[in-house]
Amino acid sequence: MEFLCYHRDRSGSAALRDELTEEHWSYMDRFAKEMIARGPTFAEDGETPSGSLHILDLPDPAAARAFAFDEPNYQAGVYRDVLLRRWRNTLGRTMWDFPGGPADGDRYLVLGLGSGQAADLAVPPGGDELIAYGPLLSDDGATWLGTAALVRAPDPQTARAVLTPDRYADIEVHDWEFGGRRS
């Protein structure tokens, strides 16, 4: 079962986040084989961390909750909240398989929070710039709750356009970059 876990930073927690970097990466190392995508999001200044995204394949919702809430930054109070949803990998690949590589161009996390009938279930046309894409689902996988995409785009407006605007209660766009240990 695939899950999207997005931890949103608490205001003023950057120093604590920095202090816990090695603990965070050591924790994530335990899940390296399960990772589909990972990486930090940033505030509008492009430098201040605003969250931490992980998309991974885990056995069940209980394992996903344990992953999200046992994470060292969460335990220490770095994060203000957690978005945890079942997710379906419609591209069938990991971020490391993205032909565009890890660094060329601007990258964004786009979260469409659902309202009503399911939307954007199929990969949109021109999906060459998609790094990851899929629906957000209830724990049992039966109910559509939105759509999440990682996309390379020239700007946030272009990234937002990957989703159908009038089909969501809200669409969030976050600066994002490939994550993981730096060599």
C-alpha positions in Angstrom: 0.0 0.0 0.0 1.4 3.4 -1.0 1.1 6.4 1.4 1.8 10.1 1.2 3.1 11.6 4.4 3.5 15.4 4.5 4.8 16.8 7.8 4.3 20.6 8.0 6.8 22.6 10.0 5.8 24.5 13.1 6.7 28.2 12.9 10.1 28.9 14.5 11.2 25.3 14.5 14.1 25.6 11.9 16.9 25.5 14.6 15.4 22.3 16.1 15.0 20.8 12.6 18.7 21.5 11.9 19.7 20.0 15.2 17.9 16.8 14.3 19.1 16.4 10.7 21.1 13.2 11.4 18.4 11.6 13.5 15.8 12.4 10.7 18.1 10.9 8.0 19.0 7.8 10.1 15.3 7.2 10.7 14.6 7.6 6.9 17.5 5.2 6.1 15.4 2.4 7.6 12.7 3.0 4.9 15.0 3.5 1.9 13.6 0.4 0.1 10.1 1.6 0.6 10.6 5.2 -0.7 8.9 6.4 -3.8 9.7 10.0 -3.3 11.0 12.2 -0.5 12.2 15.7 0.1 11.7 19.0 1.9 9.4 21.8 1.0 10.3 25.5 1.4 8.6 28.8 2.3 8.3 31.5 -0.4 11.9 32.7 0.2 13.0 29.3 -1.2 15.4 28.7 1.7 13.4 28.3 4.9 12.1 24.7 5.3 8.3 24.5 5.6 7.7 20.7 5.6 9.0 17.2 4.8 7.3 15.0 2.2 7.7 11.2 2.0 5.8 8.9 -0.3 6.4 5.2 0.4 5.1 1.7 0.1 4.2 0.2 3.5 2.2 -2.9 4.6 -0.9 -1.1 6.0 -2.3 2.1 7.5 -1.0 1.2 11.0 2.5 1.0 9.6 2.0 4.4 7.9 0.9 6.0 11.1 3.9 4.5 12.9 6.2 5.9 10.2 4.6 9.4 10.5 4.4 9.7 14.2 7.6 7.9 15.3 9.7 10.3 13.1 12.2 12.1 15.2 11.2 15.6 14.1 7.6 14.9 14.8 8.5 13.5 18.2 10.6 16.6 19.1 7.9 19.1 18.0 9.3 20.4 14.7 6.0 19.7 12.9 2.7 21.4 13.5 0.6 18.8 11.7 0.8 15.8 9.4 -1.2 15.0 6.2 -1.2 11.2 5.9 -3.2 9.5 3.1 -3.2 6.4 1.0 -1.9 7.2 -2.4 -1.7 5.4 -5.7 1.5 5.7 -7.8 -0.1 6.2 -11.3 3.3 6.7 -12.9 4.6 3.4 -11.5 8.1 4.7 -10.7 10.1 6.4 -8.0 11.5 10.0 -8.1 14.9 8.5 -8.9 13.5 7.1 -12.1 12.4 10.6 -13.3 14.1 11.3 -16.6 14.7 14.9 -15.7 17.1 14.1 -12.9 17.2 15.5 -9.4 18.3 19.1 -10.1 17.3 20.7 -13.4 14.5 23.2 -13.1 12.2 24.2 -10.3 10.2 21.5 -8.5 6.9 21.7 -6.7 4.6 19.6 -4.5 1.0 20.2 -5.6 -1.8 19.0 -3.2 -5.4 19.1 -4.4 -7.6 18.6 -1.4 -10.8 16.9 -2.7 -14.3 18.0 -2.7 -17.1 15.9 -4.3 -16.5 13.6 -7.2 -13.1 12.2 -8.0 -11.0 14.3 -10.4 -7.7 14.0 -12.2 -7.4 10.2 -11.7 -5.6 9.7 -15.0 -2.1 11.1 -15.7 -2.6 14.5 -17.4 -1.5 15.1 -21.0 2.1 16.3 -21.3 3.1 14.4 -18.1 6.8 14.5 -19.0 7.3 17.0 -16.2 5.6 14.8 -13.6 8.0 13.3 -11.0 5.2 11.6 -9.1 1.4 11.7 -9.5 -1.6 10.0 -7.9 -4.9 10.2 -6.0 -5.1 10.7 -2.3 -7.4 8.1 -0.8 -9.0 7.0 2.5 -7.3 4.3 4.6 -9.3 1.6 2.9 -8.6 3.0 -0.6 -12.2 3.4 -1.5 -12.8 7.1 -1.2 -11.0 9.8 -3.2 -9.8 12.6 -1.0 -7.7 14.6 -3.5 -4.7 14.4 -5.8 -0.9 14.9 -5.2 1.7 15.6 -7.7 5.4 16.3 -7.7 6.2 18.3 -10.8 9.0 20.2 -12.5 7.6 23.6 -13.7 8.9 27.1 -14.5 6.7 28.6 -11.8 4.0 27.8 -9.1 1.1 28.8 -11.4 2.2 26.3 -14.1 2.6 23.6 -11.4 -0.9 24.3 -10.0 -2.3 23.9 -13.6 -1.5 20.2 -13.5 -4.8 19.8 -11.5 -8.3 20.8 -12.6 -8.9 24.0 -10.5 -12.7 23.9 -9.9 -12.6 20.3 -8.7 -10.9 20.9 -5.4 -11.8 22.6 -2.1 -8.2 23.9 -2.1 -5.0 23.5 -4.1 -1.7 24.0 -2.3 1.6 24.5 -4.2 4.9 24.2 -2.3 8.5 24.6 -3.4 10.0 21.1 -3.2 13.4 19.5 -3.9 14.6 15.9 -4.1 15.5 14.8 -0.6 17.8 12.3 1.1 21.3 12.3 2.5 23.7 14.7 0.9 27.0 13.0 -0.1 
